[in-house]
């Protein structure tokens, strides 16, 4: 498809991330959409994470267990919705629903004097929000862009998430007197701004990108609430993606819980500042890598090594923690792990879903992104509690176990890349 879009911006985008002129409008719109979505989430994330240090490892693991079962229910309900609602209205419907729950949460909090249960409910619901709308966003992206476009464009699109994730935590830092539940209302307003952008992006899929033949018409798919689970369990490729994500959650859980323990003696305000700093540093790293590294890495070395790169580096980082078990070292590893995931590993994993059909993208993908992810949180949370509180393993021992998990994680990444190469051949 030809287009007259040209000029300094077009030349800059093509130089940075190989964006073609006719892809500029869709890429910028996708960038803006995920920016707003992640800003809404990151308004609330530092507050949620600061709460965790008030609870024991077992209490956090219990919350993660509840979250796993609750996520299963949410994904099943989504499976019912996708069988009845046209895909055109599905994505804005999901975001509108979460915005409405934030308002309900705000009003519910005003009738409760003891906020202990509200805090834990807030922790669980924001954890659901952290995964589900983002999974739906990337299903939408895999439906908008082709395989070739995903390799070139997903890196630059994901930098929008990082900018949103930098804007979001700045709000609780700048307006610390707003309070947790007032921030729910702020997040609601921000999230509602995504709705017109989604409809606009749907309209330019054909007019600008020329990808009308990439996927089927955006209609309801039929079926039932458990179709996504069935598709996932019957497909070895999807099972591989699920295992890759499951191992990623193991690394994330170990580092997260170790940070929680290291900050236990700090005040909630100090913890919030550290978590907010990590968010800002992580997303600065993500922007640089997403703009200049991801598209080149995916197109030159392939998806396998792109997926395996971060696990290999994290393995080395965990061995470093084993030798130098300090808070500053773990903070640095957390920043690098999350930045590398957001800029490189996550976009590469999302590229895998351009190799499956539309039904799989929308039905099976949330099973992986939400249920498998939260199942991993549950398993690894209890595993961490067993290693630390059960057998008394210290930070050094935990780091060594984590390095072993990272080694297996990298091997699965190479396997998934090989499968896509076989398909292309």
N, C-alpha and C positions, 0 to 999 in steps of 0.2 A: 504494500500500500504506500502511496506517495503522499507527501504533505509538505506544505510550504513553511513549516515551523523551522526557523533558522535564526542565526544571530549569535551574540556572545554567550547567552545562557545555553543554547543548544550545543555550541562548541565545547563549553566547559563541561556539561554533563556527559557528552560523548567521550571527552578526554578522561574524565574521572572514572566513570563506570560504564562506558560503552552504551549509553542511552541513545537510541536513534531518534531523529526529529519527530516522527509521528507517534513516538511513545512518551514524549515529554509531558503532555497534559495528564495522561493516566498515571504516570509515575509520580508527578508532583501531587496529584489528588490522593493517591494511595499513601504517600508520605504524610500528607496532612491528616488523613483519616487515622492512621496508627499513632501519630503524634498526640492527637486529642484523646484517643482511647487510653493511651498509656499515662497521659497527664492525669486523667480522672483516677486511675488506679494508684499512681504514685503520690497523690495527695494523701492517701490513707495508709500506704505501706509502712512508713517509718513509725507511725503511731501503733499499728498492729504489732510490728516486730519488737517495739520497746516493751509491750505488755508481757512478752514471753519470758523475760528474765524474772518476773514475779512468780513464776511457776516452776515446779521441778521438772526434770527430764521425763518422768513418768506421766505427769499432768499434760505436758506438751504432746507426748506420744499418744495419750488418750484422746486429745483433741484432734490429732492427725487421723486417728482411727475413726472417730466420729465423722470427720471430714471425708474420709474415703467412702463410707457408706452413704453419706449425704450426696456426694458427687455422683455415685451410682444412680441415685434417684433422680438427680437433676439431668443427667445424660439420658436416662430412660424417658423422662418427660420431654426432653428435646427431641428424642426419636419419634415420639407421638406427634409433636408439633410439625416436624419436617414431613411427616406423611400426609398432613392436611393443609399446610400453609405453603403458598408458592415461594420458591426460592427468592423471588424479587422482594418479598416482604419479610423473609425469615431473618436476615441479618439485622435490619433496623428493628424488628420485633424483639430480638434478643436484647439489644442495647436499651430499648425503651423499657423493657421489663426490669432490667437491673437498676435503671434510674428510678423507677417507681419504688423498688424495694428500699433504696436509700432513704426516700422520703418516709416510708412506713417505719423504718428503723429509727429515724430521728424522732418521730412522734411517740413510738413505743418507749424510748428511753426517758421521756419526760414523765412517765407514769411509774417508774421504778426507782425506789430510793437506794437500794443496794445494787450497785452496778457490776458486781462480780460476775454474775451470770451473763449480763449484757456484754461485758468485755469479752467473755469467751465465745458468745454467739457472734459478736462482731469479728473476732479473730477467724472463726470458721467461715463466715459469709464473705469476708474480704479475700480469704484464701480461695474460695470458689470463683470469685470475681477475677482473681489474678490469672486464672487459667482458661475459663470457659469462653469469655468474649474474645480473648486473644486467639484461641483455637478456631473460633468461628471466623475471625478476621483472616487467618491464613488459609482456611478452606476457601474463602471468598477470593483471595489472591490467586490460589492455584486454579480457580475457575476462570479468572480474568485473563491470566497470562499463560503463554505456551511454555514448553520445556526450555527452549532456547532463551526466551525472554526471562524466565525465572533465574537462570544462571547469571544473566547480566544485570537484572533489575532488583532482585530481592535484597542484595547487599545495601543498595542506596535507600530502598524503602525502609529497611530495618533501622536506619539511622534516624528516621522520623520517630520511631519508638524511643530511641535514646534521648532525643531532644525533649520529647514529652515527659520522659522519666527524669529529666533534669528540671523541667519546669514544675512538675508535680510536687517533689519534696521541698522545693523552695517556699511553697505556700505555708505548710506548718512551721517552717523555720522563721519566716517573716511575720506570720500572724499566729504566734504561739498561744494567744489568749482566746482563739476561736473555740478550742475544745474539740474533742473527738467527734461528737455527733453533729456539730455545726459543719464540720468538714464533710460529713455525709451529704449535706445539702449542696455544698460547693461542688462536690464530685458529681452529683446528679445533674446540675446545670451544665457542667463541662461535657458530660456524656451525651446529653441530648443534642449537642451541637454536631454529633457524628451523623445524625439521621439524614439531613439533606445531602451530605457529602456522599453517602452510600448510594442514594438514588442517582446522583449525577454520574458517579463512576460506572454504574450499570449502563447508563445511556451511552457513554463514550467507548464502551467495550467494542461495539460494532463500528461506530462512526469514526473513531480515532485509531483504534488498534487494529480493526479489521479482523477480530477474532470470533466472529459469529459462528464459525464452524468448529471452534476449539472444543466447545461443550454443548450439551443439549439445551433446549429452551428452559428458562428458569421457571419451571412449574413445580407443583408438589410431586413427591416421588411415590406416594403410597407406602404400603408395608406396615410394619408395626414398631413398637417402641424398642424391641430387642434386635432389630436387623443389624444395627451397627456392631453389636457384640458378636453376632453370628459371622459377619463379614470378617471381623478381626481374627477370630479364632480359626477360621478356615484358610487363611492366606498366610503362607510362610514369610512372604515379604513384609506384611504388616506385623507379624509376630516379631520379626527382626527389628523393626522400628520400635516396637513396644519394649523389647529387651534393651535396646540402646537407650531409650528414655528412662527405663527402670534403673539402669546402672548410673545414669546421670544423676537421678534423684538421690542415689546412695552417696555420691560424692558431695552433693549439695547439702544433704541432711547432716552428714558428719561435720562439715565445716560450719554450718549454721549453728548446730548445737554446741560445738566447741566455742564459738564466739559468744553464744548465750551464757555459757558457764564462765568464760573469762571476764564478762561484764557484769556478773551477778552482784558485785559489791558497789557498783556505780549507781548513781541516781537515775531515775527514768529520763530526766532531761538530758543527762550526759549520754545515756544510751541512744536516745533519739538523735542527738547530734552526730554520734559516730555512724549510726545506720544511714542517716541522711548524707553524711560525707561520703560513705561508701557508694551510695546511689549516684551521687554527682560524679565521683571519680570513675565509676564503672561506665557511666554513659558517655563521659568524655572520651574514654578509650574506645567505646563502641563506635562513636561517630567517626573517629579517625580510621579505624580498621574497616568499618562498613563502607566508607567512601573510597578507600584506596587499595584494599586488600581482597575483600571477599569475592568480587566478580572475577578478578584476575586469577585468584586461587582456584575457584570452581571451574573456570574455563580452561586453565592450563594443566592442572594436576588431577582433575576429576573429583567426583563427589566422595570417593572412598578416602583419599588422603585429606580432603577438606574436613570430613567428619572425624578422622582419626587425630588430626593435629592437636586440638585442645586436650583430649584425654592423655596424649603422650606428655604434653607440657605440664599438665596438672599432676601427673604421676611424679615428675621431677620435683614439682613444688611441694607435694606432700612428703617426699623424702627429705626435702630441705626443712620442713616443719619438724620432722622427727629429730633432726640434728639441732635445730634452733627453735624450741617450742615457746615462742613469745607472741603476745597479742598483735604486735605490729606486723609480724611475719604472716600470721593467719589473716589479718585484715588485708594485707597485700595480695595473698593468694585468693581471697574471696573476690577482690576487685578484678583480678586477672581472670579468674574462672568465669565470673558473670559477664565481664566485658567480652571475653572470647566466645562465650556461648551466644550472647545477643548478636555479635557482629558476624561470626563465622559459622558456628555449629548449628544454631537455630535456623538461619536462612538455608543452610545446606540440607537440614532435615526437612524443611518445608518444600524444598525442591523435589524431594522424593515423592511428594504427593501429586506432582504434575505427571507422574508415571502411572497413576491409577485413574479409574473412571470417576465421573461426577458423583455417583451414588456413594462410592467409597470415601471420597473427599468429605462429604457432608455427614455421612452416617457413622463411618468407622473412625474417622479422625478424632472426633471428640472423645471416643472411648479411650484412645491412646493418650491424648493430650490431658484428659481430666481424670478418668478412672485409673488408668495405669500409673499416671503421675502420682495421684494421691494414694494409690495402693503402694507405690514405692515409698512415699513419705511414711506411711504406716509401718511397713516392714522395716525400713531402715531406722525409723525413730525408735522402735522397740529394740532393734539390734544394737543401736548406740546405747540405749539405757541398759541393756544386758551386758554390754562390754564394759561400761563405766561403773554402773551401780551394782551389777551382778557379780562380775569377776574382778572389778577394780582396775581395769585397764586405764592407763593414763594417756595423756595427749600423744606421747611418742608412739605407743602401741596402736592407738586409733589411727594415727597418720600412716603407719606401715600397712595396716589393713586397708585403708583408703587407697594407697598406692596400688595394691593388688587389684582392687575393684577397677581402678582407672586403666590398668593394663588390659583387662577383659573388655572394658568399654571401647578402647581403641580397636580391638580386634573385630568387634561387631560393626563398627563404623566402616572398616575396610571390606567386610562381607557385604554390607548394603551397597557400597559403591560398586563392587564387582557385579552384583545383581543388575544394577542399572546399565552397566556397560554391556552385559550379555543381552539385555533387551534391545539396546541400540544396534548391536551387531546382528 
